[in-house]
Amino acid sequence: MTTPVSRRGFLKSSALAAAVLPLASRAQPAAPGDRLPEGRIGAQTFSRLMLGGNLISGYAHARDLPYVSQLMRHYNTPAKIRETLELAESRGITAFNSWVMDNNRPLFDHWKQGGKLKWIAQVRLDGNGGFDQARRAVDEGALAVHMTGDNAEGLLYRNQFDKVAQMVQFIKDRKRLAGVGAHDLQVVVEAERRQLDADFYVKTLHTHEYFTAPRSDDTEAVGKHDNSWCRDPQAVVDFMAKVRKPWIAFKILAAGAISPRSAFPYAFNSGADFILVGMFDWQIEENVALAKRVLSVVAGANSRRTRPWCA
């Protein structure tokens, strides 16, 4: 005899089943012939669409809406972050980027449960100019490590760029891929001038075709109203066309102000080898599908790409 189940009872039992079901079993992998395209940095292979950590960590760039960061943190519980990482990997994303000092426990738990996402860790110099953050990233399992843009820019402006070179060498001495991040193009210009032995660059790229874009009097590398991260996108495109190191483009959505349908083709046509995109779980599938379509065109016979693939 079948026992009737009330609506409340059904919802309760369904929620319990979802809680105990392994996340990986809920996210089915893409078919082998429908893989997300990949590229290489050094000896490592990465998906050309990478998962950024800002939304997961609550870094909203929400201009004058202070509640948005809290909303992100309330939504992205540890369980939700795990689910997001599982879903990203099942759809072909192989790389996750986050600051080493954030709470990266969900990533480590993901690994313990058999997850294979590759970690690209952001680091800064310590207050005394040391490399403890880079050392921690290596010890905790990062395959690639890069100095953050704000840190590299501060050193450039203070005529202490030797510290950037020392950070790169510190990372490479530990057999990890070493990168340099930048909002200001002059960081990459200086690194190239010095022939810095970095394995890759992480450089912002986005158009100014959005409502809160910087005005002519906003000349800072990072918009003074937290509204811009790429002051002169055409200058970036022109300079990077001459750079022969892999380029991960970030802030391509201008912190959510630009649609992926515009930003993805702009970034890849403008020379980016990889794009780093913050995504909520419900955005992953659509963004992966879009990246595949864009890459199939950019890599095709009628490509308008301004730069050879470096990775």
C-alpha positions as CSV (number, residue, x, y, z in Angstrom):
1,M,0.0,0.0,0.0
2,T,1.4,3.4,-1.0
3,T,1.5,6.0,1.8
4,P,0.4,9.5,0.6
5,V,3.1,12.2,0.9
6,S,2.1,15.7,1.7
7,R,3.6,18.6,-0.2
8,R,5.6,19.6,2.8
9,G,6.9,16.1,3.3
10,F,7.8,15.8,-0.4
11,L,9.8,19.1,-0.3
12,K,11.5,18.0,2.9
13,S,12.5,14.6,1.6
14,S,13.7,16.1,-1.7
15,A,15.9,18.7,0.1
16,L,17.4,15.9,2.2
17,A,18.1,13.8,-0.9
18,A,19.8,16.8,-2.6
19,A,21.9,17.5,0.4
20,V,23.3,13.9,0.6
21,L,23.7,13.4,-3.1
22,P,27.3,14.0,-4.2
23,L,27.6,17.2,-6.1
24,A,29.6,15.6,-8.9
25,S,26.7,13.2,-9.6
26,R,24.4,16.2,-10.2
27,A,26.7,17.9,-12.7
28,Q,27.1,15.6,-15.8
29,P,30.3,16.2,-17.8
30,A,30.2,17.5,-21.4
31,A,30.5,15.0,-24.2
32,P,34.1,14.4,-25.4
33,G,33.3,16.1,-28.8
34,D,31.9,19.1,-27.2
35,R,34.8,20.2,-25.0
36,L,35.6,23.7,-24.1
37,P,38.7,24.7,-26.1
38,E,42.0,24.8,-24.2
39,G,45.4,26.5,-24.4
40,R,48.8,26.1,-22.8
41,I,50.8,28.2,-20.4
42,G,54.2,26.5,-20.0
43,A,53.6,22.8,-19.6
44,Q,50.1,23.2,-18.2
45,T,46.8,23.1,-20.2
46,F,43.9,25.4,-19.2
47,S,40.4,26.0,-20.6
48,R,40.2,29.3,-22.5
49,L,37.3,30.3,-20.2
50,M,38.4,30.4,-16.6
51,L,36.4,30.9,-13.4
52,G,37.1,34.0,-11.4
53,G,36.8,34.1,-7.7
54,N,35.5,37.7,-7.1
55,L,31.8,36.8,-7.0
56,I,32.4,33.8,-4.8
57,S,34.4,35.9,-2.4
58,G,31.9,38.8,-2.4
59,Y,34.0,41.4,-4.3
60,A,31.1,43.1,-6.0
61,H,32.5,46.4,-7.5
62,A,29.0,47.5,-6.9
63,R,29.8,51.3,-7.0
64,D,27.4,52.9,-4.5
65,L,25.3,49.8,-3.6
66,P,26.9,48.6,-0.4
67,Y,24.5,45.7,0.1
68,V,25.5,43.8,-3.0
69,S,28.7,42.3,-1.4
70,Q,26.6,41.0,1.5
71,L,24.1,39.6,-0.9
72,M,26.8,37.7,-2.7
73,R,28.2,36.3,0.5
74,H,24.8,35.1,1.7
75,Y,24.1,33.4,-1.7
76,N,27.5,31.8,-2.0
77,T,27.6,29.6,1.0
78,P,30.4,27.0,1.2
79,A,28.0,24.4,-0.1
80,K,27.0,26.7,-3.0
81,I,30.6,27.4,-3.8
82,R,31.3,23.7,-3.9
83,E,28.4,23.2,-6.3
84,T,29.6,26.1,-8.5
85,L,33.1,24.5,-8.7
86,E,31.7,21.1,-9.5
87,L,29.4,22.6,-12.2
88,A,32.2,24.6,-13.8
89,E,34.4,21.5,-14.0
90,S,31.7,19.4,-15.4
91,R,31.2,21.9,-18.2
92,G,34.8,21.9,-19.2
93,I,36.3,24.8,-17.2
94,T,39.6,23.6,-15.8
95,A,40.9,26.7,-14.0
96,F,39.9,28.7,-11.0
97,N,41.5,32.0,-10.0
98,S,41.4,33.5,-6.4
99,W,43.4,35.4,-3.9
100,V,45.4,33.1,-1.7
101,M,44.2,35.0,1.4
102,D,40.5,34.4,0.7
103,N,38.7,31.4,2.2
104,N,39.7,28.8,-0.4
105,R,38.4,25.9,1.8
106,P,35.7,25.0,-0.7
107,L,38.3,24.5,-3.4
108,F,40.4,22.3,-1.2
109,D,37.3,20.3,-0.3
110,H,36.6,20.0,-4.0
111,W,40.0,18.4,-4.5
112,K,39.4,16.0,-1.6
113,Q,36.3,14.8,-3.3
114,G,38.2,14.1,-6.6
115,G,37.8,17.5,-8.3
116,K,40.6,18.5,-10.7
117,L,40.2,22.2,-11.1
118,K,43.6,23.9,-11.5
119,W,44.2,26.8,-9.1
120,I,45.8,30.1,-10.3
121,A,46.5,32.0,-7.1
122,Q,46.7,35.8,-6.8
123,V,49.3,37.0,-4.3
124,R,50.7,40.2,-3.0
125,L,54.0,41.1,-1.2
126,D,53.7,41.0,2.6
127,G,53.8,44.2,4.6
128,N,57.5,43.8,5.0
129,G,58.1,43.1,1.3
130,G,58.3,39.3,1.8
131,F,56.9,36.4,-0.3
132,D,54.9,34.6,2.3
133,Q,51.7,34.7,0.3
134,A,53.4,33.2,-2.7
135,R,54.9,30.5,-0.5
136,R,51.5,29.8,0.9
137,A,50.0,29.5,-2.6
138,V,52.6,26.9,-3.6
139,D,52.2,25.0,-0.3
140,E,48.4,24.9,-0.7
141,G,48.5,23.5,-4.3
142,A,48.5,26.4,-6.8
143,L,49.9,25.4,-10.2
144,A,50.2,29.0,-11.2
145,V,50.8,32.1,-9.1
146,H,50.6,35.8,-10.1
147,M,51.1,39.1,-8.4
148,T,48.0,41.2,-8.3
149,G,47.6,44.3,-10.4
150,D,47.3,46.7,-7.6
151,N,50.5,45.4,-6.0
152,A,52.5,45.5,-9.2
153,E,51.2,49.0,-10.0
154,G,52.2,50.3,-6.6
155,L,55.7,49.0,-7.0
156,L,55.9,50.5,-10.5
157,Y,54.8,53.9,-9.2
158,R,57.3,53.8,-6.3
159,N,60.2,52.8,-8.6
160,Q,60.4,49.4,-6.9
161,F,59.7,47.2,-9.9
162,D,62.7,45.0,-9.0
163,K,60.3,43.5,-6.4
164,V,58.0,42.3,-9.2
165,A,61.0,40.5,-10.9
166,Q,62.0,39.0,-7.5
167,M,58.4,37.7,-7.0
168,V,58.4,36.1,-10.5
169,Q,61.7,34.4,-9.8
170,F,60.6,33.2,-6.3
171,I,57.6,31.5,-7.9
172,K,59.6,30.0,-10.8
173,D,62.2,28.7,-8.3
174,R,59.4,26.6,-6.8
175,K,58.5,25.1,-10.2
176,R,55.2,27.0,-10.6
177,L,54.0,29.1,-13.5
178,A,54.7,32.8,-12.6
179,G,52.6,35.7,-13.8
180,V,52.1,39.4,-13.4
181,G,48.8,41.1,-13.1
182,A,47.9,44.6,-14.2
183,H,45.2,47.2,-14.6
184,D,47.7,49.7,-15.8
185,L,49.2,48.8,-19.2
186,Q,52.5,50.4,-18.0
187,V,53.1,47.4,-15.8
188,V,53.2,45.1,-18.8
189,V,55.2,47.6,-20.8
190,E,57.9,47.7,-18.0
191,A,57.9,44.0,-17.7
192,E,58.5,43.6,-21.4
193,R,61.1,46.3,-21.4
194,R,63.0,44.5,-18.7
195,Q,62.4,41.1,-20.4
196,L,60.9,39.8,-17.2
197,D,60.9,36.0,-17.2
198,A,57.2,35.8,-16.5
199,D,55.2,32.9,-17.9
200,F,52.0,34.9,-18.5
201,Y,50.2,38.2,-18.0
202,V,46.8,38.8,-16.4
203,K,45.7,42.1,-17.9
204,T,42.4,43.9,-17.8
205,L,40.5,44.5,-21.1
206,H,37.1,46.0,-21.6
207,T,35.5,48.7,-23.8
208,H,34.0,51.9,-22.4
209,E,30.6,51.1,-23.9
210,Y,28.7,51.0,-20.6
211,F,26.7,53.6,-18.6
212,T,29.2,54.1,-15.7
213,A,32.3,54.1,-18.0
214,P,35.0,56.6,-17.1
215,R,34.8,60.2,-18.4
216,S,37.6,62.1,-20.0
217,D,38.8,63.6,-16.6
218,D,39.1,60.1,-15.0
219,T,42.7,59.3,-15.9
220,E,43.5,56.8,-13.1
221,A,44.3,53.2,-14.0
222,V,41.5,52.0,-11.9
223,G,38.4,54.3,-12.1
224,K,38.2,56.6,-9.1
225,H,34.6,55.6,-8.6
226,D,35.3,51.9,-8.9
227,N,33.8,52.1,-12.4
228,S,36.7,51.3,-14.7
229,W,39.7,48.9,-14.9
230,C,41.0,49.5,-18.4
231,R,41.7,53.2,-19.1
232,D,42.7,52.8,-22.8
233,P,41.5,49.5,-24.3
234,Q,42.9,50.2,-27.8
235,A,46.3,50.9,-26.4
236,V,46.2,47.5,-24.7
237,V,45.1,45.8,-27.9
238,D,47.9,47.5,-29.8
239,F,50.6,46.7,-27.3
240,M,49.6,43.2,-26.6
241,A,49.7,42.4,-30.3
242,K,53.5,42.6,-30.0
243,V,53.7,40.5,-26.8
244,R,54.5,36.8,-27.2
245,K,53.5,35.5,-23.8
246,P,50.1,34.1,-22.9
247,W,47.5,36.7,-21.9
248,I,44.7,36.1,-19.5
249,A,42.2,39.0,-19.9
250,F,40.2,39.9,-16.8
251,K,37.5,42.4,-15.9
252,I,36.2,41.9,-19.5
253,L,32.6,42.4,-18.3
254,A,33.6,45.7,-16.5
255,A,32.3,44.1,-13.3
256,G,29.0,43.0,-14.9
257,A,28.3,46.2,-16.8
258,I,29.0,44.6,-20.2
259,S,27.1,41.6,-21.6
260,P,29.2,38.4,-22.2
261,R,27.7,38.4,-25.7
262,S,29.7,41.6,-26.4
263,A,32.7,41.0,-24.1
264,F,33.7,37.5,-25.1
265,P,34.2,38.1,-28.8
266,Y,35.8,41.5,-28.1
267,A,38.4,39.9,-25.7
268,F,39.3,37.0,-28.0
269,N,39.3,39.1,-31.2
270,S,41.5,41.6,-29.4
271,G,44.2,39.0,-28.7
272,A,43.4,37.4,-25.3
273,D,44.4,33.8,-25.0
274,F,42.2,33.2,-22.0
275,I,39.4,35.1,-20.4
276,L,38.8,35.1,-16.6
277,V,35.2,35.6,-15.7
278,G,33.4,35.7,-12.4
279,M,30.2,33.6,-12.6
280,F,27.4,32.5,-10.4
281,D,26.4,28.9,-10.8
282,W,23.4,29.8,-12.9
283,Q,25.6,31.6,-15.4
284,I,28.1,28.9,-16.1
285,E,26.3,26.8,-18.6
286,E,25.3,29.7,-20.8
287,N,28.7,31.3,-20.6
288,V,30.5,28.0,-21.6
289,A,28.2,27.6,-24.6
290,L,28.8,31.2,-25.6
291,A,32.6,30.8,-25.3
292,K,32.5,27.7,-27.5
293,R,30.6,29.5,-30.2
294,V,32.9,32.6,-30.1
295,L,36.1,30.5,-30.1
296,S,34.9,28.5,-33.1
297,V,34.5,31.8,-35.0
298,V,37.7,33.5,-33.7
299,A,39.8,30.4,-34.5
300,G,38.1,30.0,-37.9
301,A,39.1,31.0,-41.5
302,N,37.4,34.4,-41.2
303,S,39.0,35.4,-37.9
304,R,39.4,39.0,-37.0
305,R,41.8,38.3,-34.2
306,T,44.6,40.9,-33.9
307,R,47.2,38.7,-32.3
308,P,48.6,35.1,-32.9
309,W,47.5,32.6,-30.3
310,C,50.4,32.5,-27.7
311,A,48.9,29.6,-25.8
